[in-house]
């Protein structure tokens, strides 16, 4: 799946995401929805890659669980990849550029984390 086809969700501390990339990109607000199990609105975002980006990593957090999604440029698209499928050098470069706590699945607030001001 291309990163532009993926949606990312923010609902405060329990559900959020952080974006890491080799070049600045944009998280663009799409809509606000209310889930049937909660009255808290959930904001929906898409990621717009930077013109020179080669990779994007999105750390998603939901109810204390954290996972990383890796997207790598393939021509004009950013295909999702599993970390173990990435070339060794690219995987090492990416993991060097994202905070170690994020790579280990910990839950600190990242500077690029989408938040509500």
QUINOR-V744528 format. One record per backbone hydrogen bond with DSSP energy under -0.5 kcal/mol. CO is the residue of the C=O (numbers start at 1). NH is the residue of the N-H. E is the energy in kcal/mol with one decimal. If there is no record, write none. Layout:
CO NH E
CO NH E
This chain:
1 80 -1.4
2 5 -1.6
2 6 -0.6
3 6 -0.9
3 47 -0.6
8 45 -2.9
10 43 -3.0
11 14 -0.5
12 11 -0.6
12 15 -0.5
14 63 -2.5
15 11 -3.8
16 61 -3.0
17 114 -1.7
18 59 -2.6
20 57 -3.2
26 28 -0.7
26 48 -3.6
28 46 -2.1
31 44 -3.2
33 42 -3.8
35 38 -1.2
40 35 -0.7
42 33 -3.1
43 10 -2.3
44 30 -3.4
44 31 -1.1
45 8 -2.6
46 28 -3.1
47 49 -0.6
48 26 -2.6
50 53 -1.3
54 73 -3.0
55 22 -1.3
56 71 -2.9
57 20 -2.9
57 59 -0.5
58 60 -0.7
58 69 -2.2
59 18 -2.0
60 67 -2.3
61 16 -1.9
62 65 -1.8
65 62 -2.5
67 60 -2.9
69 58 -2.4
70 81 -3.0
71 56 -2.7
72 79 -1.7
74 76 -0.6
74 77 -1.5
77 74 -3.3
77 79 -0.5
78 3 -1.6
79 72 -2.5
81 70 -0.9
82 85 -1.6
82 86 -0.6
83 86 -1.1
87 91 -2.7
88 92 -2.4
89 93 -2.4
90 94 -2.7
91 95 -2.6
92 96 -1.7
93 97 -1.0
94 97 -0.9
94 98 -0.9
99 102 -0.8
99 103 -2.1
100 104 -1.8
101 106 -2.8
102 105 -1.4
110 113 -1.5
112 19 -0.5
115 117 -0.6
